[in-house]
Amino acid sequence: MEQIVEGKKKSFIKIFSVIIGFVILIDFIIYIMNRYIEELSPYVANISVIFLVVISCSFILIKYFSKYSYTLEKEHLTFHRVIGKRRFQILRIDYFDLIGIFPYREEDEKYTYNFTFDKEGEDVYIGQFIDNNRRISFLFTPNEEILKRLKRMLKNKE
């Protein structure tokens, strides 16, 4: 069973302004490097520009064009980040490692993983599991069917 979670659609103007902001920031950094750090090799400047472009493009792709996938398989729960047709596994939890799933409140404990786009609302849950004798928490927004199966699995585990 799989669920795809998408963020709210962002306006074209907002995405375009973020891209223009990154272009202006990179141009400003190039200006500073050329103006005030004259002994800096052109190769170092080019490598740093490439690094900045890769970082800014990655940020824009992850922030504005990615989705999350929650997959219930036979023995584990898997979380993926989906960008286009590519899936990147972020977390895989075996069922016997799960401790519990509870509705999320902001005053609740801190979490390690966030698989939501909006932490507000009644459909946000916090899950806990054990990994290497440490309790780790994650946020997610499961649909009714996935939530029922996870709670049933936790109940049968006891």
C-alpha positions in Angstrom: 0.0 0.0 0.0 1.4 3.4 -0.9 0.4 7.0 -0.3 1.8 10.0 -2.1 1.9 13.3 -0.1 2.2 16.6 -2.0 2.7 20.1 -0.7 0.4 22.9 -1.5 0.9 24.3 -5.0 3.2 27.3 -4.9 2.5 30.2 -7.2 4.7 30.7 -10.2 5.6 34.2 -9.0 6.9 32.9 -5.7 9.1 30.1 -7.3 10.4 32.6 -9.9 11.3 35.1 -7.2 13.2 32.5 -5.2 15.1 31.5 -8.4 15.9 35.2 -9.1 17.0 35.7 -5.5 19.4 32.8 -5.8 20.8 34.2 -9.0 21.3 37.6 -7.5 23.0 36.0 -4.4 25.4 34.0 -6.5 26.2 37.0 -8.7 26.9 39.1 -5.5 29.2 36.4 -4.2 31.1 36.3 -7.5 31.4 40.1 -7.4 32.8 39.9 -3.8 35.3 37.2 -4.8 36.5 39.0 -7.8 36.7 42.4 -6.1 38.2 41.7 -2.7 40.0 38.4 -3.1 42.3 39.2 -6.0 44.9 36.5 -5.1 42.1 33.8 -5.4 42.7 31.5 -8.3 40.0 31.6 -11.1 39.7 27.9 -10.6 38.7 28.2 -7.0 36.2 30.9 -7.9 34.7 28.7 -10.7 34.5 25.7 -8.3 32.8 27.7 -5.7 30.3 29.1 -8.2 29.5 25.5 -9.4 29.1 24.5 -5.7 26.7 27.4 -5.1 24.6 26.6 -8.2 24.3 22.9 -7.2 23.3 23.8 -3.7 20.7 26.4 -4.8 19.2 24.0 -7.5 19.0 21.2 -4.9 17.2 23.5 -2.5 14.7 24.6 -5.1 14.0 21.0 -6.3 13.5 19.7 -2.7 11.5 22.6 -1.4 9.2 23.2 -4.3 9.1 20.2 -6.6 9.3 17.1 -4.3 6.7 14.8 -2.8 6.8 12.2 -0.1 5.8 8.6 -0.5 4.7 6.4 2.4 4.8 2.7 1.6 3.5 -0.2 3.8 5.2 -3.4 2.7 5.1 -6.9 4.1 7.5 -6.3 7.0 8.4 -2.6 7.0 7.3 1.0 6.5 9.3 3.0 4.0 9.5 6.7 3.4 10.7 8.1 0.1 11.3 11.5 -1.4 9.9 11.6 -4.9 11.3 14.2 -7.4 9.9 13.6 -10.9 10.2 9.9 -11.6 13.0 9.3 -9.2 12.5 7.9 -5.7 15.0 8.4 -2.9 14.6 6.2 0.2 15.0 8.3 3.3 13.8 5.9 6.1 12.9 2.3 6.4 11.4 1.0 9.7 10.8 -2.6 10.5 7.4 -3.2 12.1 8.8 -4.8 15.2 10.9 -1.6 15.9 7.8 0.6 15.9 6.8 1.8 19.4 3.7 3.9 18.7 1.8 6.4 16.6 0.1 9.4 18.2 -1.5 12.6 17.0 1.1 15.4 16.9 0.9 18.5 19.1 3.5 21.2 18.9 4.3 20.9 22.6 5.2 17.2 21.9 8.7 16.0 21.9 11.2 16.8 19.2 11.4 14.7 16.1 14.3 13.6 13.9 12.5 13.1 10.6 9.8 15.2 9.0 7.8 13.7 6.1 5.2 16.5 6.0 4.8 19.8 4.2 2.6 21.4 6.9 2.9 20.5 10.6 -0.4 22.0 11.5 -3.7 20.1 11.3 -5.4 17.1 12.8 -4.0 14.7 10.2 -0.4 15.0 11.4 1.0 12.1 13.4 4.2 11.4 15.3 5.6 8.0 15.1 8.3 6.5 17.3 10.7 3.6 16.7 13.8 2.1 18.3 17.1 2.1 16.4 20.4 1.0 18.1 18.8 1.4 21.5 17.7 5.0 20.7 14.2 6.3 20.5 13.7 8.1 17.2 10.6 10.1 16.2 9.2 11.1 12.8 6.3 13.2 11.6 4.0 12.1 8.8 0.4 12.5 7.5 -1.0 9.1 6.8 -4.4 8.5 5.2 -7.0 6.6 7.1 -6.2 3.2 5.6 -2.4 3.4 6.4 -3.2 4.7 9.9 -5.6 1.8 10.6 -3.1 -0.8 9.4 -0.3 0.6 11.5 -2.4 0.8 14.6 -3.7 -2.7 14.0 -0.1 -3.9 13.6 0.9 -2.2 16.8 -2.0 -3.7 18.7 -1.2 -7.2 17.4 2.5 -6.7 18.4 1.5 -6.3 22.1 
